[in-house]
Amino acid sequence: MSQLISLNPEHEKKLLLTLAGIQFTHILDFMIIMPLGPMLMRAFNLSTAQFGLLVSAYTFTAAASAILAATIIDRFNRRHVVLLFYAAFIIATALCAAAPSYALLLIARALAGAFGGVLGAMVHTYIGDVIPYERRGRATGVVMSAFALSTVVGVPLGLLFVNFIPGLGWRAPFIFVALMGSGLWLMAQGILPSIPTRVTDMRISQTFKPMMRVLSYPNHWRAFIFMLLLMLGGFTVIPYITLYSTINIGFPESYLPLMYLVGGACTFFTARFFGHMADKYGKAKIFRIIAVLSMLPILAITHAPALPWWAVLGISTPFFILVSGRFVPGMAMVTSAAEPHLRGTFMSMNSAVQSAGSAIASLLAGHIISRNAEGLIEHYELVGYIACAATLATIWLAGKIKPAGGVK
């Protein structure tokens, strides 16, 4: 049985903040493409399906790289893997800013996803290797609050750069992420603890055996299916919120930073609250409560008629809080489902499932949604129904995912 790496409280706090910073930048890099949708569609004359491909390119390659990483990830020191992939991710993000055409932007997004997908897995692997089970919900909440922080700080700042530095336009957010990531990489060098490999047999013939071992546990399969459904329950709707809000509802494009600022500010505090509640009352119970509540803003945002800007915020803010809030107890459940000696491989495979789920969701929605002769978005309500159906399935499956025996 694997043992936790013991850190003093101060080092543990710094580690969580560093992991949250890494999570912040790669989530922001993925998220920023969505509010940039109206600008990118004008700049490159894109259809909704082409924009959906631009969103999913990141997640498809993230899934592929996570599967590849799952075959070898437990063979290397965790620290070395994180530093190498984070450096490559920063370079790929800088290439996004320099892309002169849709095709080259698509390639750069795919490269960023290839490295970002592994980073997402390694962040949660570090939590599993270092944080005891009884505090893992809170630790996951701290790291998952990076999603909220990217919304409350990163996305609004990126959009403000777009508005106030017209010479850069949509490229500004990618430059912002690359610069921030460079600073975090330097910090991570001194904070990430060394976690040596526990693999003793390094023969090439053993490469795929960790994946086969992971797949031999039914509990792991339930966790993977749960994650796939969780992504379908969110990323069918999320990539197209700004398009629908600005085109159909009449939300001013210049107010988009405000939408993400208000929603992210609330989510920043609720993410850690949900983590605390999950540790206190049970992760599956809290997940089910949040998931049920999340269906209300999902249906509201996908069916909304023309509304004043303040009413849009009244729908989008609960959407941010509850749809992202499901991931706090959900990820804590999934992380704890891994057998300790297979945790790195399991989390890489889970990252692949997560990325594939979001890619499938955004592509599916992109082909369902269309624009009519007047330029309005059509069939968004169908996407809302799909998201709610997937959410109901996660509610049923949540209680069937069990902490691994002897989890540490």
N, C-alpha and C positions, 0 to 999 in steps of 0.2 A: 504494500500500500504506500502511495506517495505521501510525503509529509509537506506541510505548509512551510514556506520560507518565512522565517520570523523577522519582523521589522519592528523598530521602536515606534511609538505613536506619532512622533514628529515626521519620521521618514515615511510612514504609511500615509500620512496626510499629504506630504509632498508628492508621493507616488500617485495618489488618486487625482490630485490636481494636474499632474503631468499627463496622465492617461486621459483625463477630461479634455486637456488642451489638444492632444492628438486627435481625440474623437471630434472635438469642435471643428478642427480644420478640415478633416476629410468629410464630415457631415455637411459642413458649409459648402465645400466644393461640389458636393452632390446636390444640395438643396438650391444653390444660387441659380442653377439653370432654369428652375421652375418659374420664379418671378421675372426672370429675363425673357420668358416666353414671348410676350407681345413684341418686344424689341427685336429678338432674334428672328421671329417670323417676318417682320418687316424688312430687316437687314438682308436676309437670304431668301425672301419670298417663299416661305415654307408652308406646307399643308399641316394639318393637325397630326397626320400619320408620320410625317417627316420629323416634326417636333417630338413626337412620342419616341421615335427611334433615337433622337439625340439624347433624350432622358435615359432610355433603356440601354444605350451603348455602354454607359458607365457601369451599370449593374450587371449586364451580361458578362463583360470581361471580369468584373469583380467575382462573379460566380465561378468562372472558369479558373481564375488564378487561385481562388480559395480551394477548389477541388485539387488542383496541382499541389498547393501548399499542404493540404491534408495528408498527402502521401509522404511528405518529408519533414513537416514542421517540428515534430517531436525529436528530430535528430540533431537539432541545433540549439544553441543557447538562445533563450527568449530575447535577451537584450540585443544581441547581434541582429536577429531577424527584424526587430522593430526599427532599429536605427537605419538599417539598409533599405528597407521598404519605404520608410518615411522620407528618406532622401530622394528616392526615385519618384515618389508621389509628388514631392515639391517641384521637381523638374518637369513632370508631366503637366502639372497645373500651370506652370509658366508657359508651356507650349500652347495651352488653351488660349491664353491671352494673346499670343502671337499669331494665331491661326488666321489666314487671309480669306478662307472660303469655308463653306459648309462641310465639304468633304474632309478638309484637314482638321476642322474643329471636331468632327465626328471621330477621327483617328486619335486626336489628342484626348478627347473625353474617354475613349476606350482605354488608352494607356493609363490615365489617372485612375480609372476604375480597377484596372488590373492590380495596381499597388494598394489602392484604398481598401479593396476587399479583404486583403490579408491583414491590414492594420486593424480593421474592425474586429476580426477574430482574435487577434493578439491582445487587444485591450481587455476583452472579457476573459481571455485565458489568464492574463496577469491577475485579475481579480480572483479567479478560481484558485490560483497557485499561492496567493498571499493572504487573502482575507478569509477568516473563519466563517463557516456557514451562518452562524447566528448574526453576523454583521453584514452578510453579503447583500441583503436587500438594500440597506443604507448605502453601501459602497456602489452598488449598481445605480442607485438613485443619483449619487454624486456624478458619476460618469455620464449617465443618461441625461443629466441636466445640461450637458454640453449641447444636446439637441435644442433645448430651450435657449441656451446662451447664443447659439448660432442664429437662432430666430430673433432674439431680442436685441442682439448687438451686431452680429455678423451680417445678416441679410439686410437690415436697414442701412448699415454703414456702406455696404456694397452698393445698394441702390442709390444712396445719397452721392456716392462717388460718380455713379452714372449720370446723375442729374447735374452735379456741379463741376465735373471735369468732362465736358462734351468732347474734348479731343480724344479721350479714351473710350467713352461710351460703354458698351456692354463688356468691354475687356477689363475695365477697372476692378471688378470684384475678384477676378482670377489673379491679378497682380497683388491685390490685398491678401489673398489666401497664401500665395507663394511667399510673400515677405514675412507674414506671421508664422508660417510653418518653419521658415529658416531659423527664426529666433527660438521657437519651441524645440527644434532639433538640437540646438546647442545646449539648452537646458536639460533635455532628456539624457544627454551623455553623462551628466553628473548625478542623475536621480534614479534612473532605471536600475534596479538591482539585477545582478547576474543570476540567471536561473539555468544551470547547466542541463544538458540533455540527460534524460533517464534511460534512454535507449542504449542497450549494451550490444545488440547485434546490428552492425552497420552494413551487412551484405545487401547488394542491389536486389537480390531475390526477395528480400524482406520489405521492399518499398511499399507494396500495396497491402501488406498484412495489417497495419494499423487501421486502415479503412475497413477492411473486412471484419476486424474485431469490433469496430464501432457499429457496423451494420448488423452484428450478431445479437445486439441487445434490443429487444422490442421497445423498451423505454426510450431508447435513442430515436427510433422510428417515430414514435408518438410526438417527441419533441420537434423533429424535423417537419412533420405534417402540420403541427401547431404553428410553427414559424411561417410556413408557406401560406397558410390561411390568414395569419395575422398581417402579412404583407398585402395579400389580396384585399383585405379589409380596410386598407389605408391608401395604398398607392394606385388604386384605380381612380381615386378622387383627387389626391393631393397635387399631382403635376398640373392639373388643369384648373385649379381654383382661381389663379390670377387671370387666366384667359376668360373664364366664365364671368368672373366678378367685374372685370373691366368692360367686356363686350356686351354681356346680357343684362347684368344688374345695374350697370352704369357707375361703378366705383371708379373714381378718378385715378388714372395711372400714377399721377404724382403723389397719391396718398398710399401707394403700396408699402413704402417704408413704415408708415403708421400701422398698417394692418399687421405686419410682422413684429413691430415693436410692442404693440399692445398684447398680441397673442403670446409672443415669446416671454414678455415680462411676467405674465401670469403663470406660464408654464414653468419658468425657471424655479419658482417657489413650490408649485404643486408637484413637480417631479420628485423632489426630496421628501415632501409630505407623503406622497404615495409609497415611496420606499419604506418610510417609517411605519406606515399603516400595514404594509405587506409583511414586515417582520413581526409586528405585534399581533395581527389578527389572522395571518395566513395568506400566502401569496396567491393561491388559487381563488380564495374568497374575494380578495380585493380586486383581482383581475376581472372577475365576473361582474362585479358592481360597476367598475369603470367601463367595461366593454358594453354593458347594457345601456348605460348613459350615453356612450359615444355615438350610438345609432341616431340619436335625436339631432345633433348638429350635422351629421352626415346627410340625413334626409333633407334637413333645412337648407344646407348650402347647395345641394344639387337640384333643388326645386324652386329656389328663390326667384321671384319676379324682380322687376326694377324697384330698387329701394334707395333711400338716402344713405349716405356714407356711414353714418353712425349706426344705422340698423345692420349694415353689413358687418361692422365690427362686433355687434351683438351676437352674430351667428359664427363668425370666423374665430373669435376668441375661445368660446367653449369647444369648438372643433379642435383647435391647437391643443388645448388643455387635455381633453379626454382621449383623442386619437393617439397622441404621443404618450399620454399617461398610461395607456395599456401596456406599453413596452417595458415600463419599470418592473412591475411584478412579473410580467411575461418573460423578460430576459433573465430575471433572477431564477425563475422556475427552470428555464431551459439550461442555464449554466450549471445548475445543481443536478440536472439529470445526467450529466456526464460522469462516467466512471473515472475516478481520479487519474489513473495511469494512462488514460486515453484522452485527457481533457484537451490538449492542444489539437489533436486530430479532429476530435468531435467539434470543437469550436470553429475550426477551419471549414469543416463540412457544413456546419450550421450557417456560417457566413455565406457559403455558396448558395444554400437554400434561400437565405434571406435576400441575397442579391438577385437570384433567379426569380424569386417571387415578385419583387418590385419591378423587375424588367418585364415579366409576363403581364403584370397588372397594368403598367403604363402603356405597353404595346396594345393590349386588349382594349383599354379605354380609348386609345388613339384611333383605333379602327371603328369603334362604336360611335364616338363623337364625330360630328361633321359640322360644316358651316353652310348655311343656306344662302340663297341668292342675296339676301340683305346683309350677309356677313355675320349673322348671329350663330352662336353655338347651339347645336341640336343634340338630343338624346343623352344629355348629361344625367338626367334623372335615372336612366337605365343603369348607369355606372353606380349610382347611389344604392340601387337595389342589390347589385352584385356585392358591393362592399358590406351591406348589412347581412346578406346571406353568409358570407365568409365569416363575419363577426359572430354570428349565431353558432357556427360550427366550432369556433375557438372556445366559446363559452362551454360547450358540451365536452370538448377535449381537455380543457384545463385541469380537471380533477383527476385525469388519468396519467398525468406526468408526475412521476415520483422522484424524490431525491435519491441519488445513487447510494447504494449500500456502503456505509462507512465513509460518506462524503466528508472531505476536509476542505 
